[in-house]
Amino acid sequence: MELTLTPGLTYRPLVGVFMCRPVKNIDNQLIDLKIIWQNSKIKSNDAVFFPAPDVCLSAYEDIGIFLPDSFWHDLETQGVAIYNLEGVYTGVEWQVLETDDSYLLTVRTTSTQINDLENTRKQLFLANERVRLATWAGKLGIWEYKSQTMKYDWDEVAYQIHGVPIGAEITAEYYLTLVHPEDQPYILEKKAQDDFSIKPIRIIRPDNGQIRYVKSEAMNIATQEGIVVDMIGVVSDITESHLAQLALAESEKRFRAIFNSAFQFIALTDIHGIVLEVNQTALDSGNLRLEEVVGKSFWETYWWQISPHTMEQLRESIALAREGHFVHYEVDHFGKNRTVITVDFSINPIVNDEGKVVLLLMEGHDITEKKRTRAALIESEQRFRDIAENVDELFWICPVDEFRFLYMNFAYERLSGKSRESLYENSLSFLDFVLEEDREAIKNLSRTDLNPIRSPEFRVKNKEGEIRWLSGRIFIIRDEFGNARRRIGIASDITSQKEKEFLLTDLLDKEKELNQLKSQFVAFVSHEFRTPLTTIQSSIELMEHYLFQAEESKLSPTIASKVKHHVSVIHSKICFFADLLTDTLTINQIEAGKISFRPCLMDIAAFTQKLLMEYFHDRPDGRQVDLELTGRPVLVAVDEKLMTRILINLLSNAFKFSQTNPVLRLLYEEDKLKIEITDQGIGIPEEDIPRLFNSFFRAGNVGKIAGTGLGLQITRQLVELHSGVISVNSQQNVGTTMTIVLPLANEK
């Protein structure tokens, strides 16, 4: 703002500044101003008269101070006060600047003596532009800026605020050096605008280097032509209040961040329940905007319209909280799209320093899922008890780190005749229920390590005095982090099972005894049968010699032919019986685990060629085995004696049941060797293939072809000793392929 000087008065410099307090009557009307402070420019030897502190202005009316009537009714008016000095009227220009609860009067003298009082009063009304400072806080420093000299004129307080020695010359350039570097561009900008009313800026005090916040309010004083001739203002140190405001703003920011990011429903109301603030979580829960709820009664907002009862309950709760009571209850309210949400709701009254309730803080925690989970847990626990209390097995729960029963089902009482309460009081009393020699097994069940015990068995004596066998199992219950929380135990009555086991054990023992007797018998019979067979074989060979080769033999050709036939039959039966004894003894040795198995790495291709040359090269019918080789031969771990028996059995069957040359194929693959023996003989009926490897089984289409029915069973068991498998693929009247698969040996 600018002040226009009264026309006809020559401007003279500022000579005094007064701070006054208003004096009012009982109707609160301003009737006077009391001087409470004057600046350092007021001196007793000044050429003009100046009032003194603690004196009201009206006290000087008797010496000629005249103020316009409007001065007392409208302090926005500036004018000229007239006083008498040595019989001459002198003009003094007063500028009235209103602050918070005081008035700042600046005094300037005029050079013209005024003899016409009425004319002066008229000119007072021409200076009617209001100038006021925007703020008044704390201790003020007064300053004047002179445009012509570009220097500041500070009072003592202004010097103290800036930390500059009193009386130091303050130029515009020097003042700029006091301003914090980051605020200097702002000061230059304001100076260019001739505006010295500035927002809070930082200065660096030269006396101690402290950074302080200062605020300045100013006004321009200009001629009637609008020329700025002077500036006057006040400056105050607002560091403490400014820092407090910054801290408050930061605190408010943090509060807002916490308030709006909290997961729970939060609302702030006045004591009557009128909404003042609601956090974002609450707004999001109802898909609302803040302006939709602020200013409304809390119980009338969207959330609580789920039912009239809910609204009334909340209204009554707010009334109760208004009296200083903390309110807490569970309640349902609306969420998004009118879904029902259950919250743990509370109203906390907030009191001031005098203990008076001034605000109400509403909080709601969404417990919808928690409530559902709790209901499900109760239902699950009930189902658990329904099952646990009605099963025949013992069921108990113990802590992980000690042998103490937290729960034992009713089966314990049914079985032992003792109460569960006694078990809860003394968990070791459970051992009295167990036979003494089996109590170590119970100690294993109660071990504190976390390795579950696999079905330890122990005996107990029931309430009837009977011995019962139980099998116990332990399970470790862990939380979501893998920490052990509980030890669950189950013990089942296995008495009938144990009785069957004992019976089965007796039967197995008897079977082993019988098998041993059978093995001894087979070995004995094989030995005893071979002796007469050998004798018969020798005798029949002597008969052939004397009857057909000796010179004295005089049998007629007819009789000799008949004798030769019968001798041939005897030879055939002797061979059959000898093979039967051999096969029977072999099976007995395999079943008894007494057959020798000594594998070694062999070249199967070379071994097979040698076997074919020794056993199948010079047959009476002229047939032979066709050998085929596929893949790169490698060494295979086999027992030479047993592999010879396997190949002879299979190749003999191929010759026996066909009229063409059998084919033996050796197929070397990456990790196995396949041996295939194929014939184009009578084949095997499809219904007989599943029983082909059973003892003494012969296919239905073999007719009178000789055989014991043990060869293929022996072959299968010998193949399995080599960790191999044997399979058959056959079609009746087409032929048969027997396939053996052996794992290849590791060449290393």
Secondary structure, DSSP 4 states (H G I P E B T S, - for coil): -EEEPPTTPPEEEEEEEEEEEEEE-TTS-EEEEEEEEE-TT--TT-SS----TT-BGGGGGGGT-B--HHHHH-TT--EEEEEEETTEEEEEEEEEEE-SS-EEEEEEEEEEE---HHHHHHHHTT-------S---SSEEEEEEETTTTEEEE-HHHHHHHT--TT--EEHHHHHHHB-GGGHHHHHHHHHTT---EEEEEEE-TTT--EEEEEEEEEEEE-TT--EEEEEEEEEE-HHHHHHHHHHHHHHHHHHHHHHH-SSEEEEE-TT-BEEEE-HHHHHHHT--GGGTTTSBGGGSGGGTT-HHHHHHHHHHHHHHHTT--EEEEEEEE-GGG-EEEEEEEEEEEE-TTS-EEEEEEEEEE-HHHHHHHHHHHHHHHHHHHHHTT-SSEEEEEESSS---SEE-THHHHHHS--HHHHHH-GGGGGGGB-GGGHHHHHHHT-SSSPPP---EEEEE-TTS-EEEEEEEEEEEE-TTS-EEEEEEEEEE-HHHHHHHHHHHHHHHHHHHHHHHHHHHHHHHHHHHHHHHHHHHHHHHHHHIIIIISTT----HHHHHHHHHHHHHHHHHHHHHHHHHHHHHHHHHHHTT-S----EEEEHHHHHHHHHHHHSSS-TT---PEEEEES---EEEE-HHHHHHHHHHHHHHHHHT-SS--EEEEEE-SSEEEEEEEE-SS---GGGGGGTTSTT---TT-TT----S-HHHHHHHHHHHTT-EEEEEEETTTEEEEEEEEEPPP--
